[in-house]
Amino acid sequence: MSPAPAVTFDDVQAAAKRIHGVAHRTPVVTSATLNALVGAEVFLKCENFQRVGAFKFRGAYNAISQLSPEQLVRGVAAYSSGNHAQAVALACRQAGATALILMPADTPASKIAATKGYGAEVVTYDRYTQDRVALGNQLAADRGLTLIPPYEHPHVIAGQGTAALELLDDTGPLDALLVPVGGGGLMAGSATAAKAINPGIRMIGVEPEHGDDTKRSLQAGQRVRIPVARTIADGQAADIPGELTFSINRRLVDDIALVSDDEIRAAMRLAFERLKIVIEPSGASALAALMAERISPLPARVGVIISGGNVDAHRFTQLLADPMA
Amino acid sequence: MSPAPAVTFDDVQAAAKRIHGVAHRTPVVTSATLNALVGAEVFLKCENFQRVGAFKFRGAYNAISQLSPEQLVRGVAAYSSGNHAQAVALACRQAGATALILMPADTPASKIAATKGYGAEVVTYDRYTQDRVALGNQLAADRGLTLIPPYEHPHVIAGQGTAALELLDDTGPLDALLVPVGGGGLMAGSATAAKAINPGIRMIGVEPEHGDDTKRSLQAGQRVRIPVARTIADGQAADIPGELTFSINRRLVDDIALVSDDEIRAAMRLAFERLKIVIEPSGASALAALMAERISPLPARVGVIISGGNVDAHRFTQLLADPMA
């Protein structure tokens, strides 16, 4: 007998109720141009339109809204240079908790400002000399804070699964669902929801070609640590899958596709010019895999999670102008 | 007794039935960030998500779908360097007519390719030595084509009005509606619809500060021709209002606001970074007027028509990087 799964479909449904009216129900975008280009019927779940500009708000709010009144009063901590920082900051404001966010000192000023803008206290650290996990645990212990990890938590995973739940509710059955994979939380939640609704759906994760820790881990049957090469998909530059997320993904993920930075750029450009939407590099990887014909056999009806849109205009112009950016 | 208006609310409602299922019903986007920034409840009618990337498809299809079978067989002509070209091309394909589009020889290759991509024949002319109106009329007469003008036609104007109709249907009563003004067709249609639904609504047009022909014409009580200065809002660089559009707008428009190119850039940047949507310069002018505090008194609930999103990634980066672009 296998142990009960750490995250169930019931957990995702309960998360959907919790985030209702707090998170956005993001639109599902379709495009005749895109369909003709890839030769399939494509449904884009646009989490770039989510609060804080990324799916991360779903998981953060689902976790923080389940804290006890005592925990909320003592406050919440998180470490992140990316979208999880703003997600925890805003979720804390919504739930009435104080937030302490640990960010690398070289985080772009705009991201630090946005996190502070949601009312969080930001503490910076030197990412080259300090261990963020040790530091985060220390700060949390000293101040009695509850640490909300970016993906290694069943409530976070259940929250992320609500995007797939909404997508399938809007589209009906799909042949496959493409999901960007970093730490694996979005995929673990999405697969939990999608396989429960539609057991025959193919769950295909997408990683940057030089950040393929989950692909290698699935092949090896155990978590494999890799040296992550430079990629524009900064939100997917994980060196090893999470323990919890991997335990779910090895059970539910059918395949992993890999994409190059140039393929991600092409997807960002198509989204900009034809769909008129802004997608950050990590958020575009699943669309890139479809456009670059990395998905075989090609599904007739395919969902794609566009996981976020946080790229400032200056960075966007660099990325699209300079292939070495 | 005043003569019957050239375009009535019934005409706009009939246009809405004609375009149903052919044009997109575009989303109305809201943003807590934007509301906080401008101090009003803002509803963005996103015609950048319309087919061909701009509201122009509504008017073109409404006009072309009313042609007789004989006219459709002989074919349709239009002259345009911008969104009207692609709108007529696609509307003709939908209606089963051939399209001949007259475009300046220096039109960006991507726009010519897009127009041909919809199945149109493209004829180029030298905008410095040839008169496009004379040339268009000549070609149309020689070949027996029906010319679809970009705004001086009651069916075109009625079609453009369907965007405001949908917006007010989604939002309920608004205190004001901000509309970009070029030739005046979008405004004439919008005002016809909005004032019929909600007589107290303030209709405010927005022009580039150095392309203020409609503002001057309204002040003078007659159509005034101006030398148009260079502006990034190429879709709004009209030198004189249309005769038909002005006859409608002088009756229904309450005010005109002016915006600078830098204010348009700021609106494009905010749309990109916070709303994750792509707006072309002309399409951002009404949002720019609101952000730059050009609307006084500030309405509590305000609609803004985002008229288009056709700006390629390269041009976008130039515009936002270089204030002299």
Interface residues (C-beta under 8 A of the other chain):
Chain A: P27 N48 F49 G53 R269 F272 E273 K276 I277 V278 I279 G309 D312 A313 H314 F316 T317 L320 A321
Chain B: P27 N48 F49 G53 R269 F272 E273 K276 I277 V278 I279 G309 D312 A313 H314 F316 T317 L320 A321
